[in-house]
Amino acid sequence: MGLRLTIFGAALLWVGSGAAFDFGGIDLGKVGEMIGKAQEAVTEVDEPREIELGTEVSARLLGAAPLVENVSVQRYVNQVGLWVARHSERPSLPWRFGVIDTDSINAFAAPGGYVFITRGLFMSLRDEAELAGVLGHEIVHVLRRHHLDAIQEQARLGLAADVAGIMARRDGRRIDALVNAGMELYTKGLDREDELEADRDGVVLAQRAGYAPDGLRGVLVTLEAMGGASDALALLFKTHPAPADRLAALDERHASRWRHGQDLPRLPRRLAQFQQALYERG
């Protein structure tokens, strides 16, 4: 874990905030205060606690799949992601983006501004507009607090490892309950409407950042062509609506946007040089 965090931190130095993936020294006990009793409505989670929870969830994700050990690739994805995020309504979040080292084709977000794309998906993209579309989708999950709402709903329904009982004890198990509730979402998936909202608004966000708006649409076309036969797509297909359904929803909402945004940048060569760096790495 130390090596992974060192590499990720180096890749993010350009942001200028002085922050990196530092998973030590955090009082994670505060996170337990985010959720009240499972039988009661859950109060609003403030931003510092959102970031703390996202940090812990991200640490778990990196424990399952490390970051690609290529600082230039990590820096590039952060540059694109941060540029898109700066055109959102939460530009001041400590946004962090990373490419994780797995052939699986997927992307993930965690509360507080953490966004990951797998190496498998990164290598499947055709241009930077597609990358911006994927990152825009994940950024919207953070903006709309989709994961937080889902964790809160699990707690309210008593599905988060009996949070009410754990919260009554002052030990580390209450933190594990919250984080485990979050981790479950990555195998269970968010609500269908959350995913479709992230598609719709992610397209708008990418175009607002200056990219051709149909980047995410191009990714969905690729996924549909690949079908469900590939093991690399198993988790994505399990946790998201079918690509055909997502395409239909996007075309219904953004057909005019496709026509009027055709002249905006796609930047295939810039993406390709970083894909080549990973390809040469083997």
N, C-alpha and C positions, 0 to 999 in steps of 0.2 A: 504493500500500500504506500509506503514512503516514497518509493521510486515513481509510482504513478502520480502521486500528488506533486512531486518535484517537477516532473515534466509538464503537468498541466499548469502549474504556477508559472513556469517559465514562458509557456505559450501565451499567457494572459498579461504579461508585464506591460504590453503596449497600451492597455486600457488606461493606465495612468492613475488608477485608484489606489495602487499599492496593495490591493487585496488579491488573494489567491485562494485556492482550495485549502483552507486550514481547518481540519476537522478536530483539532485539539483545542483545549482551553475554553470550550463552550459550555455554559451551564445549561445542559439539556434538560435539567429539572424544570426549567421554566416552560418547556414545551408542554408538559403535562397540564399546565393551567389553561391550555387552549380549549380543552373540551370539558364540559361539566358532566354531570351524571348522565348516563346513557338514557335514562328515562325522561330527560328534560330536553327542551330545545337548546341548541348549542349557540353560544354567543359568538359575536364576530371576533375573528382572529386578527390581531394587529400585525402590521408589516414586519417588525423585528422577529416576532414569533413565527411568522410565515417563513421567513428566511432561515431561521434556526431549524425548523422542521425539514425544509428543503435541503439544507446542508446534510442532515443525517440521512435522509432518503437517498441523496446523491452518493454518499459514501457507501451505502449498501449496493447501489447499482454498480459502482466501480469495483466493489468487491466481487461481483459476479462476472463482470467483463471490464478489463482494464482499458485505459486510454491508449490509443495508437501512439507509439513512441516516435513522433515526428513533430517537432516544434513548429516548423513552417506550416504544416497542414493545420495544426491546432490554431495557430495565429490567424490563418486565412479564414477558417470557419468562424472564429470569433469576430473578425472584422466584418464579415457579411452579416452575421447574426446581430451584432451590436448596432450596426447601421440600420437594420430593419427595426430593431427594438426601439431605437431612438425616435422613430416615427410613430410610436404607440402612445397611449395615454399614461404609461408608467415608465418613462425613459430613465428615471433615476434609480430603478432597481439595480442591484449589483449583478447584472446579467452575466452569465458564464455559459459558454458553448463548448462542446467537446465531441470528438469522433472516438467512439469506443471500438475496441478491436475484436470484432466478431463478424462472421460472414452473414449473419442474420440480417434481413432487410427490414429496418424499422427505425423509428425515432421516438424519443421520450422527452417529457418535461417533468420537472419537479417544482413544488411551490417555491416562490421567492426568486425565480429568475434563472433556474438551471435547465439547460436544454442539451440533449445528446442526440447525435445521429450515428447510426452504426456504419462501420466501414463498408459493409455490404451495400447499404443504400447509397452511401456517398459515391461508391464506384459505379453505381447504376445510373447516376444522373448524367444528363446530356449538356447542361449549361448552368451558369451561375443563377439564372432566373429560376431554374428548378430548385436549386439549393435554397434560394430565398423563399420560395413558396413553401418548402418543407419546414424551414425554420419559422416562417410566419405562422404556419399552422400550430406549431408547438408553442410559440410565443403567446398566441391567443389563449391556449389552455391556461397559461399563467395569468394573463390579464383578466380572464373571466373566473379565475380561482376554481376551475373545474375539479382539480384534485382535492383541494381543501373542502369544497362542498361535498364531494363524495365521501371523504373521510368523516366529516361531520355527520353525514347521513348514516353511515355505518355505525357510528357511536350512538346516535339517537335511537337506532333500531336494535341496539345491543349486539351488533355483529362484530365489534372490534375487540375481541378477546376479553369480554366482560370489563370494559373500561371503567364502569362505575366502581367495581370492587377494587380494581388496581389503583384508581385515582385516590382511593381512601388511604392507601399505604404510601409512605414516603420512601420509595426505593426505585431502582432503575427499571423495574418491570412496567411502570406506567409509561415510560418513554418507549419501551419496546412495543407496547400495545399500539401506540399512535403510529409509529414507524411501520409496524407490521400491517396495520390497516392501509397505510399508503402503499406498501409494496404489493399488497394483494391486487391493487388496481392495475398493475402492469401485466398480470396474467388474466385478470377478469375483464378489464377494459372499462372505459367510461361509458356513460349513456350515449346512445346513438345520436341524440340531438346535440350533445356536447361536441361530438366529432364533426357533425355537419356544420355547426356554428364555427368551429375552428377552421374548417375548409373555407366557408364563405368569407369570414373576416380576415383569414390569413392571406387570401388573394388580394383583398383591399390593402392590407398592410404592406405586402410586397410591392404593389404598384405605387403606393404612397412613397416608398423608398426609392422609386425610380426604375423598377424592373418591369419587364413584360409581365402582364398579370396572369397569363396562362401557364406559368411555370409549374404550379402545383397540378394543374390539369394534365400537363405532359407527364408528370410522375405517375398519376393515376392511370393514364393510358398504358404506360409501361407495365404497371402492376397488373392491370387487367390482361394484358397480352401474355404475361408470365403465368397467369392462372394459379390455381391452388396446388399444383403438383410439386412445387419446390419446397423442400423442408425449410429453406431460408425465409419463406413467407408465412410459415405456419402460425406464429404468434401474431403477426400483423393481421392476418385474415381472421383469427379468432377474436381479436379485440377491437376490430373496426368494421364498419359497414362494408359491404362488397364494393370494390372499385367502380363497378357499373352503376350502383346506386349513388355513390358519391359524385360521379361524373354527371349523372342526370340532374342531381340537385344543383350542382355548380352551373351547368349549362342553362338551367331554368332561371337562375338568379343573375348570372353574369354574361349572358350571350352578347349583349352590346359592349361590355367591357372587353371581351376578346377582340371584337372588331376594331375598337378604337385604340387598343393598346399594342397593336402589332409592331409598331415602329420603335417601341421602347427596348432598351438593351437586354440582351440575353447572355453575352459574354462566355461563349463556349470555350474559347482558347484559354481564358484565365483559369477556369475550372480544370481543364484538361492537364495543365502543367502540374497541378497538385495531385491529381489522380495518377499521373505518371510517376510522381515521387513515391507514391504508395505501391504502385505496380513494380517499380524497380527494387523496392525494399523486399519484395517477395512475400 
